[in-house]
């Protein structure tokens, strides 16, 4: 039996409204060239369910202060197998499955190994169960080698996974968003082999079905 650990069960409440007082003019500024912390299209999509009246006396905002815009953090539950080869992350909106490249491909290759198809078909079956209409397949590498080589390899691996998913996904109208991000958006420290192994991955994300 595979031993699982819950790495981040309920990392945030589903309706956490950040209402801290900030002085006018004290907002942070970010340059246009700063990269986001997550790949485009993967940001939380939940909206604040309760309106906040900034003039409410109960808030006791210091004179000259203002409310930060409300922000909702999705509940996220992460389950990872003991070797870290496969990681499942669920929010109230989406399911994300991350597979380390080593369990799918030989080193520096985008050709599947013998066990890859069965793993991907199992994910495709869940896409069918959730009746997803859009699936994101994103490839990533570590920071070894050139950035351009990593971008090409990560895209080739994402393409291979998408092609295998398409063999089992039954809805012909499903739209696939396939991208390769090279070493961008690491989830672990690239200074160690253990961290680089986690960063070499393919992520498959799709919406949860309505219950």
C-alpha positions as CSV (number, residue, x, y, z in Angstrom):
1,X,0.0,0.0,0.0
2,X,1.4,3.4,-0.9
3,X,2.0,5.6,2.1
4,X,0.8,9.1,1.6
5,X,1.4,12.2,3.6
6,X,-0.8,15.2,3.7
7,X,1.6,18.0,3.0
8,X,-0.7,21.0,3.2
9,X,-4.2,19.9,4.2
10,X,-6.5,23.0,4.5
11,X,-3.7,25.5,4.0
12,X,-6.2,28.3,4.0
13,X,-9.8,28.9,4.9
14,X,-12.1,29.2,1.9
15,X,-13.4,32.7,2.9
16,X,-10.5,34.4,4.5
17,X,-10.9,38.1,4.0
18,X,-7.8,40.2,4.4
19,X,-9.0,43.4,6.0
20,X,-5.8,44.8,7.6
21,X,-5.4,48.5,7.8
22,X,-2.8,50.1,5.5
23,X,-1.9,53.7,5.3
24,X,-2.7,55.5,2.1
25,X,0.3,55.5,-0.2
26,X,1.9,52.5,1.5
27,X,1.0,49.9,-1.2
28,X,3.8,47.8,-2.7
29,X,4.8,48.4,-6.3
30,X,6.0,45.8,-8.7
31,X,7.9,46.2,-12.0
32,X,6.3,44.9,-15.1
33,X,9.2,42.5,-15.7
34,X,8.7,40.6,-12.4
35,X,7.4,37.1,-13.1
36,X,4.3,35.9,-11.3
37,X,4.7,33.2,-8.6
38,X,2.6,30.7,-10.6
39,X,2.1,29.9,-14.3
40,X,-0.5,32.2,-16.0
41,X,-3.9,30.7,-15.7
42,X,-3.4,28.9,-12.4
43,X,-4.3,31.8,-10.1
44,X,-7.1,31.2,-7.5
45,X,-10.4,32.2,-8.9
46,X,-12.6,32.4,-5.8
47,X,-14.2,35.7,-5.0
48,X,-14.9,37.3,-1.6
49,X,-18.4,36.1,-0.6
50,X,-19.1,38.8,1.9
51,X,-18.9,42.6,1.1
52,X,-16.9,44.7,3.6
53,X,-18.1,48.2,4.4
54,X,-14.9,50.3,4.8
55,X,-16.9,52.9,6.8
56,X,-18.1,50.4,9.4
57,X,-17.2,51.7,12.9
58,X,-16.5,48.2,14.0
59,X,-13.4,48.0,11.9
60,X,-11.7,50.6,13.9
61,X,-9.4,51.7,11.1
62,X,-6.8,54.3,12.3
63,X,-7.3,57.8,11.0
64,X,-5.8,58.1,7.5
65,X,-5.8,54.3,6.9
66,X,-7.6,52.3,4.2
67,X,-8.6,48.7,3.6
68,X,-6.6,46.4,1.5
69,X,-8.7,44.8,-1.3
70,X,-10.5,41.7,-0.1
71,X,-8.6,38.5,-1.0
72,X,-9.9,34.9,-0.7
73,X,-7.6,32.0,-0.4
74,X,-8.8,28.6,-1.7
75,X,-8.7,25.6,0.6
76,X,-5.8,23.4,-0.8
77,X,-5.2,19.8,0.1
78,X,-2.0,18.2,-1.1
79,X,-1.3,14.4,-1.1
80,X,2.1,13.2,-2.2
81,X,3.3,9.6,-2.4
82,X,6.2,8.6,-0.3
83,X,8.8,8.9,-3.0
84,X,7.3,12.2,-4.2
85,X,6.8,10.8,-7.7
86,X,3.2,11.9,-7.9
87,X,1.5,14.8,-6.1
88,X,-2.2,15.6,-6.1
89,X,-3.4,19.1,-5.1
90,X,-7.1,19.9,-4.8
91,X,-8.9,23.1,-4.2
92,X,-12.6,23.9,-4.2
93,X,-12.1,24.8,-7.9
94,X,-9.5,22.5,-9.5
95,X,-7.6,19.2,-9.4
96,X,-3.9,19.3,-10.2
97,X,-1.8,16.2,-10.7
98,X,2.0,16.6,-10.8
99,X,4.2,13.7,-12.1
100,X,7.9,13.8,-11.8
101,X,9.6,13.5,-15.2
102,X,11.6,10.5,-14.0
103,X,8.5,8.4,-13.7
104,X,7.5,9.2,-17.3
105,X,10.6,9.7,-19.4
106,X,14.3,8.7,-19.6
107,X,16.8,11.4,-18.7
108,X,16.8,14.3,-21.2
109,X,14.1,12.6,-23.3
110,X,10.4,13.2,-24.2
111,X,9.8,9.5,-25.1
112,X,7.7,7.6,-22.6
113,X,9.0,4.8,-20.5
114,X,7.0,1.6,-20.1
115,X,5.0,2.7,-17.0
116,X,4.1,6.2,-18.3
117,X,0.9,5.4,-20.2
118,X,-0.9,3.7,-17.3
119,X,-0.2,6.7,-15.0
120,X,-1.6,9.1,-17.6
121,X,-4.6,7.0,-18.5
122,X,-5.6,7.0,-14.8
123,X,-5.6,10.8,-14.8
124,X,-7.5,10.8,-18.1
125,X,-10.2,8.6,-16.4
126,X,-10.6,11.2,-13.7
127,X,-10.9,14.0,-16.3
128,X,-13.8,12.0,-17.7
129,X,-15.3,11.5,-14.2
130,X,-15.1,15.2,-13.5
131,X,-16.6,16.0,-16.9
132,X,-13.9,18.6,-17.4
133,X,-14.0,20.7,-20.6
134,X,-10.6,22.3,-20.3
135,X,-7.3,20.7,-19.3
136,X,-4.0,22.4,-18.7
137,X,-0.8,20.4,-19.3
138,X,2.3,22.3,-18.2
139,X,5.9,21.0,-18.4
140,X,8.8,22.2,-16.2
141,X,12.5,21.4,-15.8
142,X,15.2,22.2,-13.3
143,X,17.8,24.9,-13.9
144,X,20.5,22.7,-15.3
145,X,21.5,23.3,-18.9
146,X,20.4,26.2,-21.0
147,X,17.0,27.9,-20.6
148,X,16.1,27.4,-24.2
149,X,16.8,23.7,-24.1
150,X,14.7,23.4,-21.0
151,X,11.9,25.2,-22.6
152,X,12.0,22.9,-25.7
153,X,12.2,19.8,-23.6
154,X,9.4,20.8,-21.1
155,X,7.1,21.6,-24.1
156,X,7.9,18.3,-25.8
157,X,7.1,16.4,-22.6
158,X,3.9,18.4,-22.1
159,X,2.9,17.6,-25.7
160,X,3.6,13.9,-25.2
161,X,1.4,13.8,-22.0
162,X,-1.4,15.7,-23.8
163,X,-1.3,13.2,-26.7
164,X,-1.6,10.3,-24.3
165,X,-4.4,11.9,-22.4
166,X,-6.3,12.5,-25.6
167,X,-6.4,8.8,-26.2
168,X,-8.5,8.2,-23.1
169,X,-10.4,11.4,-22.6
170,X,-13.8,10.7,-24.1
171,X,-15.2,14.2,-24.7
172,X,-14.0,15.4,-28.1
173,X,-14.7,19.0,-27.2
174,X,-12.2,19.1,-24.4
175,X,-9.7,22.0,-24.9
176,X,-6.1,21.4,-24.0
177,X,-3.8,24.2,-23.0
178,X,-0.2,22.9,-23.4
179,X,2.9,24.8,-22.4
180,X,6.5,24.4,-21.5
181,X,8.0,26.6,-18.9
182,X,11.6,25.4,-18.7
183,X,13.1,26.3,-15.2
184,X,10.4,28.9,-14.4
185,X,8.1,28.4,-11.4
186,X,10.2,26.0,-9.4
187,X,8.5,24.3,-6.4
188,X,11.7,23.2,-4.7
189,X,15.4,24.3,-4.2
190,X,17.4,23.8,-7.4
191,X,20.6,23.7,-5.4
192,X,20.0,20.1,-4.4
193,X,19.3,17.0,-6.5
194,X,16.2,16.3,-4.4
195,X,14.9,19.7,-5.2
196,X,15.8,19.5,-8.9
197,X,14.0,16.2,-9.1
198,X,10.8,17.8,-7.8
199,X,11.1,20.6,-10.3
200,X,11.4,18.3,-13.3
201,X,7.7,17.6,-13.6
202,X,4.5,17.7,-15.7
203,X,1.4,19.2,-14.2
204,X,-2.1,18.3,-15.4
205,X,-4.9,20.6,-14.1
206,X,-8.6,20.5,-14.7
207,X,-11.8,21.9,-13.0
208,X,-13.6,19.8,-10.4
209,X,-17.1,18.7,-11.5
210,X,-20.1,20.2,-9.7
211,X,-21.6,17.9,-7.1
